[in-house]
Amino acid sequence: MEKKEAYKKKIEAQLDEWKADIDKLKAKADKAKADARVNYSRHIEELKEKQAKARQKLKQLEDASEETWEGMKAGIEKARDEVKSSFNKFKDKF
């Protein structure tokens, strides 16, 4: 049980950190020119959607039994990696 809880907290912390970073990017995008703002907003929404999917996977982990949660890690890792990749690509453009 401790291993599952530690893993859950690790993923939650990463998602919370990215949420804060996304909020900072949104604040910068709001100050951009109109055409850039539309582009940035689209990317930010994409990031939020991927983050929501990762949080949904994390919720499924919370509900999983001790026997099944290990098998769920691959899906959670994939969702987390998608958020990370998208965030890094967008941050580099911004």
GUDO-526594 format. One record per atom (N, C-alpha, C): residue number from 1; atom name; x, y, z. Coordinates in Angstrom, 1 decimal. Layout:
BEGIN
PT:num:atomo:xx:yy:zz
PT:NUM:CA:X:Y:Z
...
This chain:
BEGIN
PT:num:atomo:xx:yy:zz
PT:1:N:0.8:-1.2:0.0
PT:1:CA:0.0:0.0:0.0
PT:1:C:0.9:1.3:0.0
PT:2:N:2.0:1.2:0.7
PT:2:CA:2.8:2.4:0.8
PT:2:C:3.4:2.7:-0.6
PT:3:N:3.8:1.7:-1.3
PT:3:CA:4.4:1.9:-2.6
PT:3:C:3.4:2.6:-3.6
PT:4:N:2.2:2.1:-3.5
PT:4:CA:1.1:2.7:-4.4
PT:4:C:0.9:4.2:-4.0
PT:5:N:0.8:4.5:-2.7
PT:5:CA:0.6:5.8:-2.2
PT:5:C:1.7:6.7:-2.6
PT:6:N:2.9:6.3:-2.4
PT:6:CA:4.1:7.1:-2.8
PT:6:C:4.1:7.4:-4.3
PT:7:N:3.8:6.4:-5.1
PT:7:CA:3.7:6.6:-6.5
PT:7:C:2.7:7.6:-6.9
PT:8:N:1.5:7.5:-6.3
PT:8:CA:0.4:8.4:-6.5
PT:8:C:0.8:9.8:-6.2
PT:9:N:1.5:10.0:-5.0
PT:9:CA:1.9:11.3:-4.6
PT:9:C:2.9:11.9:-5.5
PT:10:N:3.8:11.1:-6.0
PT:10:CA:4.8:11.5:-7.0
PT:10:C:4.2:12.1:-8.2
PT:11:N:3.2:11.3:-8.8
PT:11:CA:2.6:11.8:-10.0
PT:11:C:1.7:13.0:-9.8
PT:12:N:1.0:13.0:-8.6
PT:12:CA:0.2:14.2:-8.3
PT:12:C:1.1:15.5:-8.2
PT:13:N:2.2:15.3:-7.6
PT:13:CA:3.2:16.5:-7.5
PT:13:C:3.6:17.0:-8.8
PT:14:N:3.9:16.1:-9.7
PT:14:CA:4.4:16.4:-11.1
PT:14:C:3.2:17.1:-11.8
PT:15:N:2.0:16.6:-11.7
PT:15:CA:0.9:17.2:-12.4
PT:15:C:0.6:18.6:-11.8
PT:16:N:0.7:18.8:-10.5
PT:16:CA:0.5:20.1:-9.9
PT:16:C:1.5:21.1:-10.3
PT:17:N:2.7:20.6:-10.5
PT:17:CA:3.8:21.5:-10.9
PT:17:C:3.5:22.0:-12.4
PT:18:N:3.1:21.0:-13.2
PT:18:CA:2.8:21.4:-14.6
PT:18:C:1.6:22.3:-14.6
PT:19:N:0.6:22.1:-13.8
PT:19:CA:-0.5:23.0:-13.7
PT:19:C:-0.1:24.4:-13.5
PT:20:N:0.8:24.6:-12.5
PT:20:CA:1.3:25.9:-12.2
PT:20:C:2.0:26.5:-13.4
PT:21:N:2.8:25.7:-14.1
PT:21:CA:3.6:26.1:-15.2
PT:21:C:2.6:26.5:-16.4
PT:22:N:1.6:25.7:-16.5
PT:22:CA:0.6:26.0:-17.6
PT:22:C:-0.1:27.4:-17.2
PT:23:N:-0.4:27.6:-16.0
PT:23:CA:-1.1:28.9:-15.6
PT:23:C:-0.1:30.0:-15.9
PT:24:N:1.2:29.9:-15.7
PT:24:CA:2.1:30.9:-16.0
PT:24:C:2.2:31.2:-17.5
PT:25:N:2.1:30.1:-18.3
PT:25:CA:2.1:30.3:-19.7
PT:25:C:0.8:31.0:-20.2
PT:26:N:-0.3:30.6:-19.6
PT:26:CA:-1.5:31.3:-19.9
PT:26:C:-1.5:32.8:-19.6
PT:27:N:-0.9:33.1:-18.5
PT:27:CA:-0.7:34.6:-18.2
PT:27:C:0.1:35.3:-19.3
PT:28:N:1.2:34.6:-19.7
PT:28:CA:2.0:35.2:-20.8
PT:28:C:1.2:35.3:-22.1
PT:29:N:0.5:34.3:-22.4
PT:29:CA:-0.3:34.2:-23.6
PT:29:C:-1.4:35.3:-23.6
PT:30:N:-1.9:35.6:-22.5
PT:30:CA:-2.9:36.7:-22.4
PT:30:C:-2.4:38.0:-22.7
PT:31:N:-1.1:38.2:-22.6
PT:31:CA:-0.4:39.5:-22.8
PT:31:C:0.1:39.6:-24.3
PT:32:N:0.0:38.4:-25.0
PT:32:CA:0.5:38.4:-26.4
PT:32:C:-0.4:39.1:-27.3
PT:33:N:0.0:39.3:-28.5
PT:33:CA:-0.8:39.9:-29.6
PT:33:C:-1.9:39.0:-29.9
PT:34:N:-3.0:39.5:-30.5
PT:34:CA:-4.2:38.7:-30.7
PT:34:C:-3.9:37.4:-31.5
PT:35:N:-3.2:37.5:-32.6
PT:35:CA:-3.0:36.3:-33.4
PT:35:C:-2.2:35.2:-32.7
PT:36:N:-1.1:35.7:-31.9
PT:36:CA:-0.3:34.8:-31.1
PT:36:C:-1.1:34.2:-30.0
PT:37:N:-2.0:35.0:-29.4
PT:37:CA:-2.8:34.6:-28.3
PT:37:C:-3.7:33.4:-28.7
PT:38:N:-4.3:33.5:-29.9
PT:38:CA:-5.2:32.4:-30.3
PT:38:C:-4.3:31.1:-30.4
PT:39:N:-3.2:31.2:-31.0
PT:39:CA:-2.3:30.0:-31.1
PT:39:C:-1.9:29.5:-29.8
PT:40:N:-1.5:30.4:-28.9
PT:40:CA:-1.1:30.0:-27.5
PT:40:C:-2.3:29.3:-26.8
PT:41:N:-3.4:29.9:-26.9
PT:41:CA:-4.6:29.4:-26.2
PT:41:C:-4.9:28.0:-26.7
PT:42:N:-4.8:27.8:-28.0
PT:42:CA:-5.0:26.4:-28.5
PT:42:C:-4.1:25.4:-27.9
PT:43:N:-2.8:25.8:-27.8
PT:43:CA:-1.8:24.9:-27.2
PT:43:C:-2.1:24.7:-25.7
PT:44:N:-2.4:25.7:-25.0
PT:44:CA:-2.7:25.6:-23.6
PT:44:C:-3.9:24.7:-23.4
PT:45:N:-4.9:24.8:-24.2
PT:45:CA:-6.1:23.9:-24.0
PT:45:C:-5.7:22.5:-24.3
PT:46:N:-4.8:22.3:-25.2
PT:46:CA:-4.3:20.9:-25.5
PT:46:C:-3.6:20.4:-24.3
PT:47:N:-2.8:21.2:-23.7
PT:47:CA:-2.0:20.8:-22.5
PT:47:C:-3.0:20.5:-21.3
PT:48:N:-4.0:21.3:-21.2
PT:48:CA:-5.0:21.1:-20.1
PT:48:C:-5.7:19.7:-20.3
PT:49:N:-6.1:19.4:-21.6
PT:49:CA:-6.8:18.2:-21.9
PT:49:C:-5.9:17.0:-21.5
PT:50:N:-4.6:17.0:-21.9
PT:50:CA:-3.7:15.9:-21.6
PT:50:C:-3.5:15.8:-20.1
PT:51:N:-3.4:16.9:-19.4
PT:51:CA:-3.3:16.9:-18.0
PT:51:C:-4.5:16.3:-17.3
PT:52:N:-5.7:16.6:-17.9
PT:52:CA:-6.9:16.0:-17.3
PT:52:C:-7.0:14.5:-17.5
PT:53:N:-6.5:14.1:-18.7
PT:53:CA:-6.5:12.6:-18.9
PT:53:C:-5.5:11.9:-17.9
PT:54:N:-4.4:12.6:-17.7
PT:54:CA:-3.4:12.0:-16.7
PT:54:C:-4.0:12.0:-15.3
PT:55:N:-4.8:13.0:-15.0
PT:55:CA:-5.4:13.0:-13.6
PT:55:C:-6.5:11.9:-13.6
PT:56:N:-7.2:11.7:-14.7
PT:56:CA:-8.2:10.7:-14.7
PT:56:C:-7.6:9.3:-14.5
PT:57:N:-6.4:9.1:-15.1
PT:57:CA:-5.7:7.8:-14.9
PT:57:C:-5.3:7.7:-13.5
PT:58:N:-4.9:8.8:-12.9
PT:58:CA:-4.4:8.8:-11.5
PT:58:C:-5.6:8.4:-10.6
PT:59:N:-6.8:8.9:-10.9
PT:59:CA:-8.0:8.6:-10.2
PT:59:C:-8.3:7.1:-10.3
PT:60:N:-8.1:6.5:-11.4
PT:60:CA:-8.3:5.1:-11.6
PT:60:C:-7.3:4.3:-10.7
PT:61:N:-6.1:4.9:-10.6
PT:61:CA:-5.1:4.2:-9.7
PT:61:C:-5.6:4.2:-8.3
PT:62:N:-6.2:5.3:-7.8
PT:62:CA:-6.7:5.4:-6.5
PT:62:C:-7.7:4.4:-6.2
PT:63:N:-8.5:4.1:-7.2
PT:63:CA:-9.6:3.1:-7.0
PT:63:C:-9.2:1.7:-7.2
PT:64:N:-7.9:1.5:-7.7
PT:64:CA:-7.4:0.1:-8.0
PT:64:C:-7.0:-0.6:-6.7
PT:65:N:-7.2:-1.9:-6.8
PT:65:CA:-6.8:-2.7:-5.7
PT:65:C:-5.2:-2.8:-5.6
PT:66:N:-4.7:-3.3:-4.5
PT:66:CA:-3.3:-3.4:-4.4
PT:66:C:-2.7:-4.4:-5.4
PT:67:N:-3.5:-5.4:-5.8
PT:67:CA:-3.1:-6.3:-6.8
PT:67:C:-3.0:-5.8:-8.2
PT:68:N:-3.9:-4.8:-8.6
PT:68:CA:-4.0:-4.4:-10.0
PT:68:C:-3.3:-3.1:-10.3
PT:69:N:-2.9:-2.3:-9.3
PT:69:CA:-2.4:-1.0:-9.6
PT:69:C:-1.1:-1.0:-10.3
PT:70:N:-0.2:-2.0:-10.0
PT:70:CA:1.0:-2.1:-10.7
PT:70:C:0.8:-2.2:-12.2
PT:71:N:-0.2:-2.9:-12.7
PT:71:CA:-0.5:-3.1:-14.1
PT:71:C:-1.0:-1.8:-14.7
PT:72:N:-1.4:-0.8:-13.9
PT:72:CA:-1.9:0.4:-14.4
PT:72:C:-0.8:1.5:-14.6
PT:73:N:0.3:1.2:-14.1
PT:73:CA:1.4:2.2:-14.1
PT:73:C:1.8:2.5:-15.6
PT:74:N:1.8:1.6:-16.5
PT:74:CA:2.2:1.9:-17.9
PT:74:C:1.3:3.0:-18.5
PT:75:N:0.0:2.8:-18.2
PT:75:CA:-1.0:3.8:-18.8
PT:75:C:-0.8:5.2:-18.1
PT:76:N:-0.5:5.2:-16.9
PT:76:CA:-0.3:6.5:-16.2
PT:76:C:1.0:7.1:-16.6
PT:77:N:2.0:6.3:-16.8
PT:77:CA:3.3:6.8:-17.3
PT:77:C:3.2:7.4:-18.7
PT:78:N:2.4:6.7:-19.5
PT:78:CA:2.2:7.2:-20.9
PT:78:C:1.5:8.5:-20.9
PT:79:N:0.4:8.7:-20.1
PT:79:CA:-0.3:9.9:-20.0
PT:79:C:0.6:11.0:-19.4
PT:80:N:1.4:10.7:-18.4
PT:80:CA:2.3:11.7:-17.9
PT:80:C:3.4:12.1:-18.9
PT:81:N:3.9:11.2:-19.7
PT:81:CA:4.9:11.5:-20.7
PT:81:C:4.3:12.3:-21.8
PT:82:N:3.0:12.1:-22.1
PT:82:CA:2.4:13.0:-23.1
PT:82:C:2.3:14.4:-22.7
PT:83:N:1.9:14.6:-21.4
PT:83:CA:1.8:15.9:-20.8
PT:83:C:3.2:16.6:-20.9
PT:84:N:4.2:15.8:-20.4
PT:84:CA:5.6:16.4:-20.3
PT:84:C:6.1:16.7:-21.7
PT:85:N:5.9:15.9:-22.7
PT:85:CA:6.3:16.1:-24.1
PT:85:C:5.6:17.4:-24.6
PT:86:N:4.3:17.4:-24.5
PT:86:CA:3.6:18.6:-25.0
PT:86:C:4.0:19.9:-24.4
PT:87:N:4.1:19.8:-23.0
PT:87:CA:4.5:21.0:-22.3
PT:87:C:5.9:21.5:-22.8
PT:88:N:6.8:20.6:-22.9
PT:88:CA:8.2:21.0:-23.3
PT:88:C:8.2:21.6:-24.7
PT:89:N:7.4:21.0:-25.6
PT:89:CA:7.4:21.5:-27.0
PT:89:C:6.8:22.9:-27.0
PT:90:N:5.7:23.1:-26.3
PT:90:CA:5.1:24.4:-26.2
PT:90:C:5.9:25.4:-25.6
PT:91:N:6.6:25.0:-24.5
PT:91:CA:7.4:26.0:-23.7
PT:91:C:8.6:26.4:-24.6
PT:92:N:9.1:25.5:-25.4
PT:92:CA:10.2:25.9:-26.3
PT:92:C:9.8:26.9:-27.4
PT:93:N:8.5:26.7:-27.9
PT:93:CA:8.0:27.7:-28.8
PT:93:C:7.7:29.0:-28.2
PT:94:N:7.3:29.0:-27.0
PT:94:CA:6.8:30.2:-26.3
PT:94:C:8.0:31.0:-25.9
